[in-house]
Every structure is written in C-alpha cells, then in structure tokens.
Amino acid sequence: MSSSFSGASQTLFTSSAILLRLRRDLHRLILYLLLILAVTWAILPLLWVFISSIKPDSETYAFTQTFIPLHPTLQNYVTLFKVTRFGTWMKNSALLATETTIAVLALSATAAYAMSRFRYRYFELLGRMTLMAYMMPPIVLVIPLFFLLFHMKLVNSHIGLFLVYTGTRVPVGLWMLRSYFQGIPVALEEAAMTDGATRFQAFYKVILPQAFPGLMSTGIFVFSVTWQEFLFASILIFSASKQMLSAGVATFLSEDWIYSWGVLMAAGVMISLPLVLFYAFLQRYLIAGWGTGAVKG
C-alpha cells in the first residue's frame, strides 16, 4: 500500500511540475508576443516611410495602394539632393549638433562634478532652477530669445543658434551627469590626489573615464535632439543656405501643396538614418556601472 501511495505522490508531483512548466512557457510566450507586437507597432511607420521613399509618385498617388513597390526607384533621393538644398541643411545640422554636443558635455560635466563633490548652500537651488528652465516650454522662450539675439546682432546666424541650443541643453546634461558622478566613489579621486594628482587631473583622468557611459548617453541625447530641432531653427534662421534639416524640409509643405511625397519620405529617411547608425554604433558604450567594483569593500 505504501508503494502505491508513493507512486501516486510521484505522479502528482510530476503532473504539478509539468503544469508549472507549461504555465511558465505560456507566460514567456505571451511576453514574447507582446514584445513582437510592440516592436512591430514602432517599426511599421518607419518601414512605410522607407517604402514610400522608393515608390514613384504615380504609385504614391494611386487609388489602390500596394505595400511592396511595383517599380522601386531611387529617383526621389536623387531629386532630394539635386533639386533642394538638403545636402547643405544636413551639413549645417551635423556641424551645429556636433558643436552643441561638445559644448554641453564640457559645461555639464564640470558643473555636475562641482555639484556632486562640493558642498555649497546655493548649489541645490541653482540646480533646481536650471531644471525648471529646461522644463519651460520652448515656445515661451522664442520671443525673448529672438529679441536678445536681435540686439546682439546674432539673428540668422549659426552662432546665435549655437548659443540657444547650448543654453537649453545644459540643464538636462547637468542633471543626467550629476547622477553618474554621485555614483562614483570619492575614494577614487582621493587616492589619485594622495598620489600627487591635482583636483583637475583627478577629475580628468579618474572621474571622467568612470562616467563615460553617462557622457555617451548625454551626448547621444543632446545630438539627437539638436539634429531634429525645428522651432528655434525655423524662427531664428531666415536664409535657406543657413537653415537646419527639420526647418528646411518643412518648406516642402504648404497649406494646399506639397513638392512630392516621395521626396518628402526620402528626406525623412535621410534624417533618421544618421541617428539609427549613431545609436547602433554607440549602444555598446551605454553600459552603466563601469565604476562598480573599482573600490574593494
């Protein structure tokens, strides 16, 4: 009788294990399906933009739409660079985004280090004020900034736009990097200064390498936001030869007319492509916690 009871218990245990495994597999399958659905939902508009960019306008305006182009062509990209100033706009945006990113990282890193290491009663107030400035809607700042740059004779110049971009990006860079610096042990720089390094040498040679993931994530954020910025560029820049990407591409549109849907979609692809490549190349550097374990115990 004991053997039959033991066999029944074993069977019950095996059945419970199988049910638990099936429940776990079903839960995992549902999660994977939801993940695939979310990724498809995010990628589908981008895929449609790319497909539309290689369609001739005759297919784009056709009553019956096809997902796969019947006569794929790259003529929209040729027209984009040949007929419009897109190449100039791309160069302007790349140059200004790079300059802004470098300036914001330099200013934010030094300010964030000072706020995380030195104790001054007004530092916290200053930090909160900078964060409030970043949270203010950009449309509210357009008119004051326009008059300020107008009196400085910097309207319709890349220098004026560079100052605006840098000033509006520094607050978020400051707060992003401050959290990284606070997570780096003070013992690292103290050990470096004990060995004869100055405060700046300890910051440059010890702290910055440890905060490299934070610098990279902040730099990617600043570059991508500046690369796609529209509001300030469309108001503070008048000349077509000095225009930025988003504001320049907006000239393809009007209230009742559009230059070409195919060319517009090609512009969208060319604006997104550098950012996609940028993220794909630098994502391996975006690993937080490089400073973990630098100090034992």
C-alpha positions in Angstrom: 0.0 0.0 0.0 2.9 2.3 0.8 4.3 1.6 -2.7 1.0 2.6 -4.3 0.8 5.8 -2.2 4.4 6.6 -3.2 3.6 6.1 -6.8 0.6 8.3 -6.6 2.6 11.0 -4.9 5.3 10.8 -7.6 2.7 11.0 -10.4 1.1 14.0 -8.7 4.5 15.7 -8.3 5.3 15.1 -12.0 1.9 16.5 -13.1 2.4 19.6 -11.0 5.9 20.1 -12.4 4.5 19.7 -16.0 1.7 22.2 -15.3 4.2 24.7 -13.7 6.5 24.4 -16.8 3.6 24.8 -19.2 2.4 27.9 -17.2 5.9 29.3 -17.3 6.3 28.7 -21.1 2.8 30.2 -21.7 3.7 33.3 -19.7 7.0 33.6 -21.7 5.2 33.1 -25.0 2.7 35.8 -24.2 5.5 38.2 -23.2 7.4 37.5 -26.5 4.2 38.0 -28.5 3.6 41.4 -26.7 7.2 42.4 -27.3 7.0 41.5 -31.0 3.7 43.4 -31.3 5.2 46.5 -29.6 8.3 46.4 -31.9 6.2 45.9 -35.0 4.0 48.8 -33.9 7.1 51.0 -33.5 8.9 49.9 -36.7 5.9 49.8 -39.1 5.7 53.6 -39.6 9.4 53.8 -40.3 9.2 50.9 -42.7 6.3 52.6 -44.5 8.3 55.8 -44.8 11.2 53.9 -46.4 8.9 52.0 -48.8 7.2 55.3 -49.8 10.6 56.8 -50.4 11.4 54.3 -53.1 8.0 54.5 -54.8 7.4 56.7 -57.8 4.8 59.4 -57.3 2.5 57.6 -59.7 2.2 54.7 -57.2 2.1 57.0 -54.2 -1.0 58.8 -55.6 -2.6 55.7 -57.0 -6.1 54.8 -55.7 -5.1 51.2 -54.9 -2.0 51.2 -52.7 0.5 48.3 -52.6 2.8 47.6 -49.7 5.7 46.5 -52.0 6.6 49.0 -54.7 5.8 47.7 -58.2 8.5 49.8 -59.7 11.0 50.7 -57.0 13.3 53.7 -57.7 15.9 55.9 -56.1 14.9 58.9 -58.1 13.4 60.5 -55.0 16.8 60.5 -53.3 18.4 61.9 -56.4 15.8 64.7 -56.7 16.2 65.4 -52.9 19.9 66.2 -53.2 19.8 67.6 -56.8 16.8 70.0 -56.7 16.7 71.1 -53.0 19.3 72.3 -50.5 19.1 69.1 -48.4 22.8 68.5 -48.6 23.6 72.0 -47.2 20.9 71.6 -44.5 22.4 68.2 -43.5 25.9 69.7 -43.2 24.6 72.7 -41.2 22.7 70.4 -38.8 25.6 67.9 -38.4 28.1 70.8 -37.7 25.8 72.6 -35.2 24.7 69.4 -33.5 28.4 68.3 -33.0 29.4 71.7 -31.7 26.5 71.8 -29.3 27.1 68.3 -28.0 30.8 69.1 -27.3 29.9 72.4 -25.6 27.1 70.9 -23.5 29.3 67.9 -22.4 32.1 70.2 -21.3 29.9 72.6 -19.4 27.6 69.9 -17.9 30.5 67.7 -16.8 32.3 70.4 -14.9 29.2 71.8 -13.3 27.8 68.3 -12.4 31.2 67.4 -10.9 31.2 70.5 -8.8 27.6 70.0 -7.6 28.3 66.3 -6.7 31.6 66.9 -4.8 31.5 70.4 -3.2 29.0 71.5 -0.6 27.7 75.0 -1.2 24.3 76.1 0.1 23.2 77.6 -3.2 24.2 74.6 -5.4 20.9 72.8 -4.9 18.9 75.9 -5.6 20.9 76.6 -8.7 20.4 73.0 -9.9 16.7 73.2 -9.4 16.5 76.5 -11.2 18.3 75.1 -14.2 16.0 72.1 -14.3 13.0 74.4 -14.1 14.4 76.4 -17.1 14.6 73.1 -19.1 11.0 72.2 -18.2 9.8 75.5 -19.5 8.0 75.1 -23.0 10.4 76.3 -25.8 7.6 78.3 -27.4 7.6 80.6 -24.3 11.3 81.3 -24.8 11.2 82.1 -28.5 10.2 85.8 -28.4 12.6 86.7 -25.5 15.5 84.8 -27.2 14.7 86.4 -30.6 14.9 90.0 -29.1 18.0 89.1 -27.2 19.8 87.8 -30.3 18.4 90.7 -32.4 20.1 93.2 -30.1 23.3 91.1 -30.1 23.1 91.0 -34.0 23.1 87.2 -33.9 19.7 86.6 -35.6 20.1 84.5 -38.7 23.5 83.2 -37.7 24.7 79.8 -36.6 26.5 81.4 -33.6 23.2 82.6 -32.2 21.5 79.3 -32.7 24.5 77.6 -31.1 24.1 79.7 -28.0 20.4 78.9 -27.8 20.9 75.2 -28.2 23.7 75.1 -25.7 21.8 77.1 -23.1 18.7 75.0 -23.5 20.6 71.6 -23.4 22.9 72.3 -20.5 20.3 71.8 -17.7 19.3 68.3 -18.8 23.0 67.4 -19.3 23.8 68.7 -15.9 21.2 66.5 -14.2 22.0 63.4 -16.2 25.7 63.6 -15.4 25.2 64.6 -11.8 23.6 61.2 -11.0 26.6 59.5 -12.6 29.2 61.5 -10.7 27.3 60.9 -7.4 27.5 57.1 -8.1 31.4 57.2 -8.4 33.2 56.7 -5.1 35.0 59.7 -3.8 37.8 57.4 -2.7 38.9 57.1 -6.3 39.9 60.7 -6.7 41.2 60.9 -3.1 43.6 58.1 -3.9 44.7 59.9 -7.1 45.3 63.2 -5.2 47.1 61.3 -2.5 49.5 60.1 -5.3 50.1 63.7 -6.3 47.4 64.5 -8.8 45.7 67.8 -8.8 41.9 68.1 -8.5 41.6 68.7 -12.2 43.9 65.8 -13.0 41.8 63.5 -10.8 38.7 64.7 -12.5 40.1 64.3 -16.0 42.0 61.1 -15.6 39.9 59.2 -13.0 36.4 60.5 -12.8 35.6 61.1 -16.5 36.6 57.6 -17.6 34.3 56.2 -14.9 31.5 58.4 -16.1 32.0 57.5 -19.7 28.6 55.7 -20.1 26.9 58.8 -18.7 28.8 61.1 -21.1 27.9 58.9 -24.0 24.2 58.7 -23.2 24.1 62.5 -22.6 26.0 63.2 -25.8 23.6 61.0 -27.8 20.6 62.7 -26.3 21.9 66.2 -27.0 23.0 65.3 -30.5 19.7 63.7 -31.5 17.6 66.5 -30.0 19.7 69.1 -31.7 19.8 67.2 -35.0 15.9 67.2 -35.2 15.2 70.6 -33.7 12.6 72.6 -35.6 11.2 75.5 -33.5 14.2 77.7 -32.9 15.7 76.9 -36.3 12.6 77.9 -38.2 12.3 81.3 -36.3 15.9 82.4 -35.7 17.2 81.4 -39.2 15.9 83.1 -42.3 18.4 82.2 -45.1 17.8 79.0 -46.9 21.6 78.4 -47.1 21.9 78.6 -43.3 18.8 76.5 -42.5 18.7 73.3 -40.4 17.3 70.0 -41.5 13.8 69.9 -40.0 13.0 73.5 -40.7 14.4 73.2 -44.3 12.3 70.1 -45.0 9.2 71.9 -43.7 9.5 74.2 -46.7 8.4 71.2 -48.9 5.0 71.6 -47.4 2.4 74.4 -47.7 -1.3 74.7 -46.9 -2.5 73.2 -50.2 0.5 71.9 -52.0 3.4 69.5 -51.4 6.5 69.2 -53.6 6.5 65.4 -53.7 5.5 62.8 -51.2 8.3 60.5 -52.4 10.9 63.3 -51.9 9.5 64.1 -48.5 9.7 60.5 -47.4 13.2 60.3 -48.8 14.1 63.3 -46.6 12.6 61.6 -43.6 14.7 58.5 -44.2 17.9 60.6 -44.6 17.1 62.5 -41.4 16.5 59.3 -39.4 19.4 57.2 -40.9 22.3 59.0 -39.2 20.6 58.7 -35.8 19.9 55.0 -36.3 23.5 54.4 -37.3 24.6 56.6 -34.4 22.7 54.5 -31.8 23.7 51.2 -33.4 27.4 52.1 -33.3 27.4 53.6 -29.8 24.9 51.4 -27.9 27.7 49.1 -26.7 29.1 52.0 -24.8 25.9 52.7 -23.0 26.5 50.3 -20.2 26.2 51.9 -16.8 28.1 50.9 -13.7 31.7 50.8 -15.0 32.8 52.2 -11.7 31.3 49.2 -9.8 34.0 47.3 -8.1 36.6 49.9 -8.6 36.9 50.2 -4.8 37.0 47.0 -2.8 34.7 46.5 0.2 
